[in-house]
Every structure is written in structure tokens, then in C-alpha cells.
Amino acid sequence: MGAAHGQTIAHAIERGSEDVLQVEHGSLYPALHRLQNRGWIVPFRGASENNRKAKYYRLTPEGRKQLAARKSRWEQVVRAITRIMSPAPEENK
Amino acid sequence: MNWRFLHRAQADAEQQRELESYIEITAEEYVAQGMGADEARRAARRKLGNLTRIREEVYEMNTATFAERTLQQLRPSIRMLRLNPAFSLTAVLTLALGIGATTAIFSVVNGVVIKPLPYPDSDAVVTVTHSAVFGNVRGRDFPFSPQMLAVYSANNQTFQEMGLWTLRQAAVNGLAVPESAVALQVTQGTLPALGVQPAMGRWFSRADDQPGAPETIILTNAYWERRFGGDPGVIGRVITLDSSPRQVIGIMPATFTLASATIDLLLPLRINLAQPPSDWNYRALARLKKGVTVAQANADVARMLPVYLERYAGHRMDALHLQPAARPFKEDVVGNVGQVLWVLLGGISILLLIACANVAK
């Protein structure tokens, strides 16, 4: 995961979710701020594709660790919920 | 410590820039897809949502975390204080004593040394005096005589105003009960040199000093309140002092003091140069002209002293070896106490530091 500015991240979320997560892009910024406060991402100045000044964010090593941890936790939860929602037939006889 | 709290405004401005940049970049993309510039900008703004709400949310985040973290940091300390009351009591007492002592000494230092005398531009007020040799010792306060004042006030180049003063007891006997009062005797120049106007009425004037003019008196605020109940009609009235009538011409303001004395009345000191020149009963003070230093005043006095000696003393005062010794009037009031107090304040401050260090451990 490389560096990106807010607008790229917002569009990446929207497109990556096949347009299911259609949120107002503005709500991303407080989230970015919170991540930054926790030291999981750091901002730096950069220029956009069209050479506009923009605030870029990069994952910190701590942020990368958090991402891995949260990702596996999320996968656990998803697996658990999937199991609950589609119970195995032999247990539900 | 979380310093984000202090940079909230700056962070907010930056947040606004970031959101602005989102709109620009997104609008550019929309334009590339064939949208009109204005429409693209509107669409980008819509996509972003409510700008103010976003900024508010970030702003509150910075505020709330500050309070929360401070509380978090304090919590262990509070728990410690509760678990160990003996230590807490000692710590609180040590700090209380340290702070109390420092505050007490500081209020004295402030009152005595830092606050100027209750006269306008009080640094310009000086005591004019001479040092003189008695036996083998040089004393610093040889008194003033009316003749000396006459020479100095006529010939000086450094004084704006100059006058003599002395304190004496006087008997007030025109009222219901006779009483003894402290009178400050001043020449015409003394009150102007201090720069203190009467709260009501007027200063002594040259006309008051003319032979045959009615005797005058000024009351201090405290005496006026005490004996006349603050009655403004007292101006112009005649009271009897040492069996002779005097007309009240003014009331001094409540803030008026001179050399920490408790003064009831102010009397004019009439100068009669025909009297023998041995009336050494006065002290002199002067207001320096703008920009004149005490050293310059002393040089001026050194120039005038021979004039006085030649006219009034001949060689009779040679043994005294008079030398100019003018000094800020403040020194008369504060004296050497100033230095002592500073040292005391320094000492007490170190005590407070030690107390802090002990408690911090």
C-alpha cells in the first residue's frame, strides 16, 4: 500500500467496493485525522497527478502492524458471521 | 503532553486546505469526463458532503483528546495521593508553606521596593543633602538651613522645584477638645516638587509667605475625615493652632504621605533670611528637571556649595568638609531594606524550589 492523498483514497474505497460503499467522501477526512492522531499514518506534502499541491498519507510501520492485526480480526468476524447466517445442516437437524 | 490542543486553529486551516484540494482534484476529473467547469465543481462539492461538519468533527477531536489525555495522566497521581495520605499531607504542607512564604515576601517586596512612591514620576524626586565629617566619621545627612535653600533654589540648573520640610508637634486648640497633632512644615516648593495636588483647595503660594498675609493650613485626608467628618465646607474656615488662627486652604488626597510619617496637618514654612544662618532644622527635597540624573544634580550642588559657604559661612564650616550627597528620595523611604528584601525573596524562592523538588520525587 503506497502513499495517497485523500481524494485518491476516497475514490479507491468507492471503486474497490464496486460502488456499494457510496458514502460522502468528506466523512473520510475525520477518519484520516484519527488515524494520524494514533500514529498509524503520517502526512506529507506532495503534488497530485495534475501537479496540484496535496496532502499525502503514508502508513507507518505501527500502522502496517495495526492493519494486519485488524484485518485478521475482521476476517475472523466475517467468518463467524457467515457461519451464523448459513448454519451447517448437520448441527441444525 | 498533547500539544495538538494548542494548534487547533492551525490544524483547522490545514484541514480546510485539504478539503479544498479534494474539490479541485475531483472537479478536474469531472471536467476530463466532459463536464462544464462550474458544474464539475458543484458535483465535487456534493460528493464531499458538508464541509463545516467535517471541520467541526476534526476540531472537536483535537479538543476532546486533550481533555481526556490530561485526565488520563492525572488519574495515577490522584490514586497515589489517596493510597498514601501521609505522603500527600507532607507534600501538600511543604508546597503550601513554600508558596505561602514566597507570596508573603513578594507582597512585601512589591509594596516596598517595586511600587514607586505615591508621587507622579516619583523617580525624579530626590533628597538634596550633604555628607559631613564629625570627628573622624563622615555622616551622610547634614541638615539644611533656609539660607542654603535660598542659594540653591536661586542658582541651580538641575531642579525643577525644590523645598524644605520638617515634622513637628502642634497643638490644635480651637476645637471642642484640644489635641496634639503632627504637622508637616513645608516651603512653597516642597509640594510642587512632590507633585501632589491637594484633593480640594490649593497649595501654599508665594502670597501666603508675604508678611501680614493670613496664616494658612492644609489638612491631610485622614485628619479631615477624623476631625471634620469629611465636611467640604471646612475650606476657608479658621482653626486655632498653637493659639494662633489659621485659615484652611486645602485638603490633601488620601494617598499623600511623606517618608512614612503619619501627618495630620501641613503648615507653610516662611523663610526669613534675616534670621541667623544656623537654623539647621530641615531636610530638602527636589524634583529633577526632565532627563537629569542624580549624578548631574550632585555636580550642580558641588558648584553651588562654595557660593553658599562664601556668602553665609566664611570658614566656620570648613571642618565639616561638606560634600554633595543627593540621592533618590525612594532610598529615604526604603533605605537598605530593599537589598535585604531581595535577598530574602531569593532565599524563599529557593526554599520553594526545594519543596517542589522534594514533592516531585
Interface residues (C-beta under 8 A of the other chain):
Chain A: H5 G6 Q7 A10 E24 H25 G26 S27 Y29 P30 H33 R34 N37 S48 N50 R52 K53 A54 K55
Chain B: R4 E14 Q15 R17 E18 L19 S21 Y22 E24 I25 T26 E28 K47 L48 G49 N50 L51 R53 I54 E57 V58 M61 T65
